[in-house]
């Protein structure tokens, strides 16, 4: 099978689920048309077989050996064509399913990377996960059903034409019977659409609840809250179950309609055809052909009902994808350039001198975090970087030059070396130096395979302090022009904290570094300390100078102790 096409560059500006499905169809128009061609030919061959069988039976009745051999050969040829087109139809159906599904994966992944910190603020984890788990399958199925659905329409039209040319009453019966059955199914689609959308939303909420419980299981066990959260999860899962039952009720009626309605049409067509045969109006071969046509019509008519179901599910799924694609990042970038220099936040007055190790201390941690977010362009603000405004620089350039590392960062599953050296360009000596600076050498030495050991999900095999030190190693190996660390030693013991503070200053010598902390051990080893109160600079100087000159600073970093 051919390799799947890449998604178009960028994220399309599409606000409607139907337009998204149409956009997907246009992206794979060639493969869709090829699949529709094979599916149409596959159905047409089957539609012609009853007529050929009827001619063969008439040849047997007339004892015409030559005609029997001719129609038998034609039937064999049709069988071979059906086999080939059936294989190709299925092949193209799978290809189009995968192309639509994984194009959606590519788009949502690209949008997630584009949104960055905006995504978790706007959408829950469960909602994003449900797109990758179920919605892509429904979008792929909506492309797949277009092949058989289009071919089914052509097959029904062909059979109708054949029946009209043979028997006008039977042809008109099929001509008007099929649309009436489609209209009979129509009232089921609206409640199905509504119930499916409700079920998807509840499933996303349940996935979010499960992710929260798994992530906080250690804490829940510590406070004895497992039973409470388990009960909450049980209640939400029951709501999802009831929503699924409501969807299944409509789907069961829809499935039943796929059998009852075509069966009713078959019975009517066969009964009328039999009455014509008894009256001598049609030969026996045509009666058999009419019966086979009636049986054949079950396939394309069920396909049309299936198409209504899958397109409804695809519409719901596309709506959820559009919800992700329609989100805009909270901050953007421009096309300017900057050679770097002083990084200054005008609102707070915080100024970072190039090459200096600076610290921000605040009695309210959120104030320091807000400043870090503005300096790192995770929140909008009047920030300058050298002679240029930070908002005028391309966002990719800002991310490459200014790194904000906080305790919300995660360790991902994979080889530890790859998780620490995310850019893959650090030498073994650079990794060793970063481990030493973060006091994380003992962590690696304790692992069976050292840096080649596999990291479990979210680094759960490491304690909080070990994860914090490994995250610091990762930040040091990234070696950005400006490194902003938010409480990098809050989970380690005092002895390790003192060593990290001393080694961090040496590791970042000549590079601009900002540490948001109130730890005296860290503050005493920085070049410059900025004390912030109410989101604005209140005092500046060295740690020891501020202890003597600023009672507010002294009270904050000593916790009110003498």
N, C-alpha and C positions, 0 to 999 in steps of 0.2 A: 504494500500500500504506500502511496506517496506520503511524504512528510507533510504534517499539518502546516498551514500558512501562519505566519506571524500576524499578530494584531496590528492594526494601523497605528502609526506613531501618534502619541498623545491620547487624550481621552475625549471621545466625541461629545458634543453638546446636544444631547438628546433628552427630552423631557417627557416623552410619551412611551408607554410600554409597546404599543403597536409600532411606533416608529423605530424602536430598538430592534424588534423582531425583523422589520423590513430592512433596517440597516445591516443586520446580520446576514439576511438573505442576499443582499446586494454584494456583500463582501465575498460570498462564495457562490456567486451567480453561475459560474461555469460548471462547477461540480453539481449544483442543484439542477441545472438544466439537463446535464448528462444523466443524473439519477432519475429525473422525471421522464426523460426519453426511454430509459430502460424499463421503468415501472409501467409506463403507458404501453410499450410494446408487450411487456409481460402479461398485462391484463387483456390486451387485444387478442393475443394468441389464445388465451383461455376462452375469450368470448367467441372465437371462431370455431372452437372445438365441437360444441354441440351441433352446429350446422353441418360440420363434416361428418360427425357420427350419424346424424339423421340421414345424410346422403348415403352413407355406407349401409345403413339398415335398409334403405330403399333399394340399394343394389342387391342386397341379400334377398329381399322379397321378390325382386324381379329376376333373380338368378343370373345376374349379369356379372360374370367373373372379372371381365376387363374393368368395369366401373368399380368393382369392389377393390381390386388391386390399386387403382388410381387413388381412390379416397383413403385407402389404408396408407399409401405412401405419403399423401398429403398430411394425414394425421401424425405419422412418424416425424415428418419434417417440422410440424408445429410443436411436437413434443421436444425435439432437439432445440428449437428456437426458445421455447419456454424455459428449458433447463439453463441455457446460456444467459438469457435475459434475467432469469431469477437470481442467478449467482451475481451478476453485475449489479442488479438492483439492490441486493442486500449489501454488496460491497460499498456502493455509493451511499447507501443509507447510513452505514456505520461511519463512513468518512465524514458525511455532513453532520452527523450527530456529534462526533468528536470535534470537528472544526468549530461548530457553534458553541459547544460547551466550553472548550478550552480557550476560545477567543474571549469568552466571558471571564474565565479565570485570569487571563493575561490582563484584561482591562481593569478588573477589580484590584489585582495585585499592583498594577501601575498606579491606579488611583490611590490605593492605600499608601504607597511610597510617596506620592505627590502630596497627600494630605498630612502625612507625618503625625505630629502631636494633635492635630485637629480631629482625626478619626475617632480615637477613644473618647473624646469629649462629646461627640455627636451620635455615635452608634455604640450599642452594647456588643460585647464579644460574641454572644450567642447569635445575634443577627448577622454578623459578618460570617461566622462559621456556617450558618444555615445556607448562605448563598453558595459556599463551596461544597456543601454536602448534598443538597437536594435541588436547589434552584437551577444549577447548571445542567442537571440531568433533564429537567423539564424544558429548558430552553433548547437543549439538543434534540429532545423528542419532538418539539414543535417544528424543527427543521426536517427531521426524519419523516414525519407524517405527511409533509408536503408532497413527497415523492409518490407514495401509495395513494394519497388522497386525490391528487391530480389524475393519476392513472385510473383510479376507480370511477371518477366522473366521466372520463373518456369511454371506459368500458360500459358504463350504464347507457350512455348515449348510443354507442355502437349496437348494443343489444336491443335498445328501443327501436332503432332504425331497421334492424333485421326483422324484428317482430312486426313492425308496421308494414314492411314490404311483404311479409308472409300472411299476417292476419291483422287487419286494422283494429279490431276490438282489443286484441291482446296487446298490441303495441301501444294503443292509447291508455290501456290499463296501467302499463308500466310507466308510461310517460307522466301520468298524473299521480300514480301511486307513490313513486319515490319522493317527489317534493312534499307530498302530504305527510309522509313518515318523517322527513326532516323537520317539518313544522311541528310535528308531535313531540319531537325531542327538544325543540327550542326552549320551552318553558322550564326545563330542568337546568339549563346552563347558568342562568342568573343566580339562583340559590347556591349552585355548586361553586361558582366563582366567589361568592361572598363567604361561604363557609371555608373554602380553601384558604382564602386570605386570612381569615381569623385564626385558622389552625397554624399557618406559617408564623404568624406573630407570636402566638403562644409557645410554639416550639422554639423560637428564637429566645424568648424570655427564659424558658426552661434550660436551654443550653447555657445562658449567662449564669443562671443560678448554680448549675452544676460546676461551671468553671470557677466560680467564687468559692464554692465549698471545697473543691479539690485544692485550690491555691491556699486556702486558709485552714486546712484540716488540722495542721499542727497547733494553730492558735485555738481552734474550737475544742480540741482535746484538752488543752491547757486550762480552759475556763469551763469545761464541762458542757459545751453547747451543742454537742453532736445531735442529741435527740431533738432539740428545738429546730435546728436547721434541717434535719432529716424529715421532720413533720412538715415543714414549709415546702420542702422539695416534693414530698408525697402529695400535698394538696395541689401544687402546680402541675404535677404529672397527671393527676386525675383530671384536671381541667383540659390538658392536652388530649387525654384519652377520650373524654366526652366530645371534644371538638372533632377528633378523628372519627368517632362513631357517627357524628352528624354528617360529616363528609361521606362516609361509607354508605349511609342510607341513600343519599342522592346517587352516588356512583352505582349502587346495586340496582336501583331503578333504571339507570342508564344502561347498565349491562343487560338487564332483563329486556329492555326495549330493543337491544341489538339482536335478540333472538326472536322475540314475539312478533315485532313488526315485519321483518323479512319473512318469517314463517307464515304470517297471515297472507302476505302477497304471494308467496309460493303456492299456498293452498288455493287461492283464488285463480291464479294463472293456470295451475294444473287442472283444476276442476272445469274451467271454461274450455281449456284445450281438449280435455277428455270428452266433453259434450260435443265439440266439433268433430272429433274423430268418430264417435258413435254415429253422428249424423252423416258421416261420409264426406264432410266438407274439407277435411285435411287427411293426408295419408298417415300411416302408422309411424313412418320415420319422422315426420314433422311433429307428431305428438311427443315422441321421445325427445326430440330437440327442444320442444317447448318446456318439457319437464326439466331437462338439463339446464336450460337457460334460467328457469326459476330457481333451481338449486345454486347455480353459479352466482346469481344476484345476491345471495347471502353474503358472499365475500366482500364485494365492493360496497354494499350498503352498511355492513358492520364497520368497514374501514372509514366511511363517512362519519358514523357515530363516534368511532374512536378518534377521528380527527377533531371533532368538536370538543371532546374531553381533553385531548392533549394540547390543543391550541388554547383552551381555557386555562389549563395549568401553566402553559408557557407565558400567557399574558400576566398571570399573578406573579410568576417568577421574575419576569422582565420588570415589573413594577418595583420589586425589591432591589434589583440591580440598578435601576434608574435612581432609586433613593440614594445609593452610594455614589453613583457617578455625578449626581447633581450637587453634591456638597463641594463647596469651595474652601480652599485653605484660609485660615484666619489671617495669615500674613502671606505676602507675595514678595517678589523681587523686581528689580529693574534691569537695566542693561549697562549700568555704569561700571567704573573700575576704580580701584583704590590700591595704593602701594602699602597700605597699612599705616600703623602709627598708634597714636593715642586713641583708646576706645572709651567713649564718654557717653553716659546716660544723663541727658539734660534734666529730666524730671527729678531724679534723686540727687544729682550732683556727683555721682560716683565716677571717678576717672581712673583708668588703668594705664599706667605708664609702660611703654614697651620694655620688655625684658625684666620687669619687676615681679616679685612674688607678693601679691596684695591679698588682704583678707577683708571680708565684710562681716561684722558682728552686729547682730540685731536681737533685741529682746523678743521680737515677734518674727519667728522663722519665715512666715509667709512674705514679709517685706523683702527679705534677702532673696527668696525664690523668685519673686516678681521682678526684681532687678536682674537676676541671672537670666530669666526668660527674655527680657527686653534686650540685654546685651547679646544674647545668642540668637535673636530674631525669632523666638518662639511666641512672642507677643509684640504687638505694634508699639512703637515708642519713638521718641525723638532721640535717636542714638547716632553718633558720628564715629566713623572709623578712619582716623587720619583726616584728610581734607574732605572726604566724601560722607554723605549720609548713608547709614547702613541699609536703609530701605531701597536705595538706588542700585545696590549690587545684586547680581543674579543670586537667587536663593541657593543654588547648588554651590556657588563659590563661597557663600557665607557658611554653609554647612562644612565645607572642606577646610576653611580657615579658622572657624570658631567652633569649638566643641564644648557642649554643656553636658556634664556627666553627673547624674543624680542617682539616688538610691531607688528610683523607679525603673532603672534599666534592668534588663534580664539577661541571664545566661541562657543560650540556646542549646538545643540538642546537637551533638556532634563531637568531633575530636577537640580536646581542650586547646591544643595549639591553634587550631583554626578559629576557635571562639575568642582567643586572646588577640591573635594577629589577624584581624578581620580583613585587612588589605593584602595580606599574604606577602609582604615585602620585607619583613623584619628578619634579620639574621639570628642565629642561635645566641650570639653574644648580646644582641640587643634585647632578646627575650629574657636572658639571664639577668641583665641589668634592671629591667623593668620589674621582674619578680623580686629582686633584692630591694629595690626602692619601695615596693609596696609590702615588704615583709611577707611575701607569699611563697618563698622558696620551700618552706616546710610543708605547705599544702601539696605542692607538686611532688615532693619527695615521698610523701605518704601514699601516693597513688600507685597501684600495681604497675602501670605502664607509663608513669610520668606524664609528660605532655601529650603522649599518644593515647591516653585514657579517654574513654567516651564520657561525655557529660550527659546526665539524664535531663529530663524535661525541667526547664527553669532552674537547673542546677540544684535540685532538691537534696542531693547527697552532701552538699556543703552547708555548714552552719551560716547564720546571718553574717557573722564577722568574716568568715572565709569568702563568702560571696562578695562582700564589700571590697575586700582586698583584691580579689580577682577582677572585679570591675575597674578598680584603679589601675591594675596592670594593663587592661585593655585600653584605657584612656591614655596611658603613657606611651604605649606602642603606636597609637594613632599619631602621636607627635604633632598636634595642630599648632598653628601659629599662636592661637589664644586658647588656653584651656581653663574652663570654668568648672570647679568642683563644688558640689553642694553636699555638705556634711560628709566628707569622704571617710571619716574615722569614727562615726557615731556608734558603731557596733563592735569596736575592737577594745581590748583592754588598754589601760593607761601606759603600760610598758611598750606595747606595740605602737600605740599612738605617738609616743615621743620619738621612736625610731623612724616611723613613717614621715613625721614632720621634718625631721632632720634630713632624711634621704631624699624627700620630695624636693626640697630646696636645691639640692645638688643636681638631681635628675632634670630639673626644669631650668637650670641656670641659663640665662640669656634668652629665655622664652617668656612670653607674657602669661602669667598664671594668676587666677583669682580663686580663693577658697572662701566659701560661705560657711562659717563655723563660729561657735562661741567657746571652743575648747582652749583654755590657756596654754596648753602644751603646744598646740599648733600655732596660735596667735603669736607666741613668743619667738617663733622662728621665721616669721615673715618680715619682709622689708618694710611694709607699710600696712597699717590697719585703719579701716574706715568704719566708724560706728554710725549706724543708721537707726533712726527712731521716727515712727510715723511715715516711713517710706522715703525719708530725706536724710542727707548727711548731717549729723549733729557735731561730730568731732573726728579729727584725723591725727595720725601720728604713729609712733611705734607702740607696741603693746605696753611697755613699762611707762612711757610718757602718758598714755591715756589712763592707766591705773591711778596716776597721781593727779591728773588734770580733769578727769571726767568722772564724777561720782556715778552717773548713769551707766557708763561703760563698766566701771568697776563692779557695780551691783549686778550687771548682766553676766559677766564672765566668771565672777566668783560666787554666783548664786546667792548673793547677800551675805556671804561668810566673810569674816575679818581676815 
